[in-house]
């Protein structure tokens, strides 16, 4: 488990929510994948991982995503794999799934109080698994909690 304090995740956007950085601008509902995102996998390296959950600001991996095992994000120490010390995050806020047959990642909002969003899209419908691409940014409970996924195969060849 990993505990993240709100101080570590404080991230103030200087851009509009429709702007990832000065080079990438998207219209609402457009899928944005930033090929320039990289990550430090470090202690979470796992040969069985399908991918890694990464914090946007620090570019540090927070957890490995294993096929067939949902990765639960939230505040509950007893029910979550990645912990957030922020009352805006629900006890069990969201889950990340990897579907091995389709080789696809999914983000699921677990009826959180403050929602989950894919970059440039409306809030996710609670309990619906929404496809998410590697390096597609998503947010929990507002813009201060930006995260993305890196594919394990790509991280093994292109990332540290």
C-alpha positions in Angstrom: 0.0 0.0 0.0 1.0 3.6 -0.5 -0.1 6.6 1.4 -0.1 9.9 -0.4 -0.5 13.1 1.5 -2.4 16.0 0.0 0.8 18.0 0.2 2.5 15.6 -2.2 -0.3 15.8 -4.7 -0.9 19.5 -4.6 -0.9 20.5 -8.2 -2.1 23.9 -9.4 -3.0 24.0 -13.0 -2.0 27.2 -14.9 -3.8 26.0 -18.0 -7.5 25.6 -18.7 -8.9 22.0 -18.2 -8.9 21.7 -21.9 -5.2 22.3 -22.2 -2.6 19.6 -21.1 0.4 21.8 -21.9 1.2 24.6 -24.3 1.8 22.1 -27.1 -1.3 19.9 -26.7 -4.7 21.5 -26.9 -7.9 19.4 -27.3 -11.5 20.2 -27.7 -14.0 18.7 -25.1 -14.6 15.0 -25.5 -11.4 14.5 -27.5 -9.1 11.7 -26.3 -5.7 13.2 -25.4 -2.7 10.9 -25.1 0.6 12.7 -24.3 3.4 10.7 -25.9 5.9 12.8 -23.9 4.8 11.4 -20.5 7.4 9.3 -18.8 7.6 7.6 -15.5 9.9 6.3 -12.8 8.7 2.7 -12.1 11.3 2.0 -9.3 10.1 -0.3 -6.5 6.8 -1.2 -8.3 8.5 -3.1 -11.2 6.7 -6.4 -11.5 7.2 -8.8 -14.5 3.5 -9.8 -14.2 2.2 -6.2 -14.4 0.1 -5.0 -17.3 0.9 -1.4 -16.5 1.7 1.1 -13.8 -0.4 3.8 -12.2 1.6 7.1 -12.2 1.1 10.4 -10.4 1.1 13.2 -13.0 3.2 15.8 -11.3 6.0 13.7 -9.9 6.0 11.1 -12.7 6.4 8.5 -10.0 4.7 5.1 -10.2 2.2 4.5 -7.3 1.4 0.9 -8.0 1.6 -2.0 -10.5 -1.6 -2.9 -12.3 -2.0 -6.7 -12.5 -4.3 -8.5 -14.9 -7.5 -9.7 -13.4 -7.0 -7.7 -10.2 -8.7 -4.3 -9.8 -6.4 -1.6 -8.4 -8.6 0.3 -5.9 -7.9 4.0 -5.2 -9.2 5.8 -2.2 -8.9 6.7 1.5 -9.9 3.3 3.1 -6.8 1.5 4.5 -8.7 -1.8 4.6 -10.2 -1.6 1.1 -7.7 0.3 -1.1 -4.4 -0.5 -2.8 -3.4 3.1 -3.3 -4.3 5.5 -0.4 -4.9 9.2 -0.6 -4.9 11.4 2.5 -7.5 13.9 1.1 -11.1 14.2 2.2 -12.1 15.1 -1.3 -11.2 11.5 -2.3 -13.9 8.9 -1.3 -13.2 5.9 0.9 -13.2 3.7 -2.3 -13.1 6.3 -5.1 -12.1 4.5 -8.3 -10.8 1.2 -9.7 -8.4 0.5 -12.5 -8.9 -2.8 -14.4 -6.9 -4.5 -17.1 -8.7 -6.9 -19.3 -6.2 -9.4 -20.6 -8.1 -10.8 -23.7 -8.5 -7.3 -25.1 -5.3 -5.9 -23.7 -7.3 -2.9 -22.5 -7.3 -0.7 -19.4 -10.5 0.5 -17.8 -11.2 3.2 -15.2 -14.3 2.8 -13.0 -15.7 5.4 -10.7 -17.0 3.7 -7.6 -19.8 6.1 -6.8 -17.4 8.6 -5.4 -18.7 11.9 -4.0 -16.5 14.1 -6.1 -16.2 12.2 -9.3 -13.5 10.9 -11.7 -12.7 12.3 -15.2 -10.7 11.3 -18.2 -8.8 14.3 -19.7 -11.2 16.6 -21.7 -14.2 14.5 -21.0 -17.3 14.7 -18.8 -17.3 13.0 -15.4 -17.4 9.2 -15.6 -20.7 7.5 -15.0 -20.5 5.7 -11.7 -19.9 1.9 -11.8 -19.3 1.9 -15.6 -15.9 0.7 -16.7 -14.6 3.3 -19.2 -11.7 2.5 -21.5 -8.5 4.4 -20.8 -5.4 4.5 -23.0 -1.9 4.4 -21.7 -0.7 8.0 -21.1 -4.2 9.3 -21.1 -4.5 11.6 -18.1 -7.4 11.2 -15.6 -8.4 13.0 -12.5 -9.9 12.1 -9.1 -12.0 14.6 -7.2 -10.9 17.6 -9.3 -7.7 18.7 -11.1 -5.4 18.3 -8.1 -5.2 14.5 -8.4 -3.9 13.9 -11.9 -2.8 10.4 -12.8 -2.0 8.3 -15.8 -1.2 4.7 -16.7 1.9 3.5 -18.5 1.9 0.2 -20.3 4.3 -2.3 -18.8 5.8 -3.4 -22.1 6.5 0.3 -23.0 7.9 1.0 -19.6 10.3 -1.9 -19.9 11.8 -0.5 -23.1 11.4 3.2 -22.9 11.1 4.3 -19.3 13.3 4.2 -16.2 
